[in-house]
Amino acid sequence: MASELRRVERALISVSDKTGLVDFARALAALGIELVSTGGTSKALTEAGLAVRDVSDLTGFPELMDGRLKTLHPKVHGGLLAIRENPEHEAAMLAHNIAPIDLLVVNLYPFEATIAKGAPFADCIENIDIGGPAMIRAASKNFNDVTVVIEPEDYAAILAELQGQNGATSLELRRKLAQKAFARTATYDATISNWFAKEIGETTPTYRAFGGRLIEALRYGENPHQAAAFYALPQGRAGVTTARQVQGKALSYNNVNDTDAAFELVAEFDPSKQAAVAIIKHANPCGVAEAASLKEAYLLALRCDPVSAFGGIIALNRKLDAAAAAEIVKIFTEVIIAPDADEEAIALVAAKKNLRLLLTGGLPDPRAETLTFRPVAGGFLVQGRDSAIVDEMEPRVVTKRAPTEAEWRDLKFAFRVAKHVKSNAIVYAKDGATVGIGAGQMSRVDSSRIAAMKAEEAARAAGLPESLAIGSAVASDAFFPFPDGLLAAAAAGATAVIQPGGSVRDNEVIAAADEAGLAMVLTGVRHFRH
């Protein structure tokens, strides 16, 4: 409707990101729009030959305090907040010589980038924008009359309307931009508050907020009747959020969730020591292995549960090479995620046009002390992510027999994997590869029995005469409440056990381990994963 159109006669531009700035401002000027600007933005426009009115000329007040005070003035906020065609507002503007501002172009000081590069505390504080969010919120509140633009990617849409509607914008566009602007300031403030809480050691602040930027809208969530979208937090870690998708179909909600689980797991393995591969299905590993090459690691991981691996997610801790790629493409796989890939490997994967290949440029730090959150009815839970590393623990031998050197290696490997298996979790490992995994059961003994069954099935699939669990090490993500789970592992052929300990029946479990001839160590660290 014509009444919903608002002509733009004056624009206030103050941006830290100057991408496309000059071309946008030149197009505004060509429409007869007066340009008002501040500091570096004003300088950039002036040097481009554009006529620019300095904000201090508009306010009659100079910039002060190293630029901290320049737009926090009634002549700026009055120009943004005044309701056009409201007689009282018009009278106030006339009485105080306040000129309307019809278009606000502002993006915020780069606080997120500043903390991401580990800048000193004082530098981070100086990069907290005050005037920008205040103007953005004022303009957004008055969306009926004012158009607000917070990032260069919206310049084209603004110009299309201005040039097609005689210098005016539509109410529909103004509302859309106002919603985006409010979300931007909310995300900005959430980042600041969470950073500040961490800096002062506040783990349970009275108010907690999270915000992110849209990566892509998804077709649906876990199920077709659920709407879904994928967002990145301002301080993201290397992974799905930072990945470049080389090829394949768009990622689904479940793809993203499973791929993240796979990459977090494989990041536990130092690529400078061994190649590692994790195969994930429904956020649980169905095979993990480390070896001298990715190909060898993949084949060992696949051997653990070749049936479940069909249609799975494959994560690598090293650059994907042709030898590994040639093996991976032999079965149906949903996603491959790796730090990088060579050209020959990319070409091999390209033959499977629906197979998604994600390259992240790096691995997430497993030691990173970030926050995780999940919803509950009417609220959400927040915790620090499980950043405990088995190599930094001091497991204590509690049985008469200590593990052999080979058992120690497999115990640590199994416990590293168990951290990423849904509770109750039991992991059998041998020679740097999982041979049986029991996940997500209501009782630990059932997880132990399922893992043993998987080891037997894997042996049959490989044409081997006895269970892969024979001579294996077994990890439990939490203590054994009774000896039965441990004895099930012994019956399956395990010779060594790693678990947190801490049960009131620890002595009974230790005695059962001794009687079965097992070596057992306690870590004192639990890895529940619900």
Secondary structure, DSSP 4 states (H G I P E B T S, - for coil): -GGG-EE--EEEEE-S--TTHHHHHHHHHHTT-EEEE-HHHHHHHHHTT---EEHHHHHT---BTTTTBSS-SHHHHHHHHPPTT-HHHHHHHHHTTPPP--EEEE----HHHHHHTT--HHHHHHT--SHHHHHHHHHHHTTTT-EEE-SGGGHHHHHHHHHHTTSEE-HHHHHHHHHHHHHHHHHHHHHHHHHHHHHTT-SS-SS-----EEEEEES-SSSTTS-EEEEE-TT--SSGGG-EEEESSPPPHHHHHHHHHHHHHHTTS-TTT-EEEEEEETTEEEEEEEESSHHHHHHHHHHH-HHHHTTEEEEESS-B-HHHHHHHTTS-EEEEEES-B-HHHHHHHHTSTT-EEEE-SS---TT---EEEEEETTEEEEEE-----GGGS--EE-SSSPPPHHHHHHHHHHHHHHTTSPSS-EEEE-SSBEEEEE-S-SSHHHHHHHHHHHHHHHHHHHT-SS-TTTT-EEEESS--SSHHHHHHHHHHT--EEEE----TTHHHHHHHHHHHT-EEEE-S------
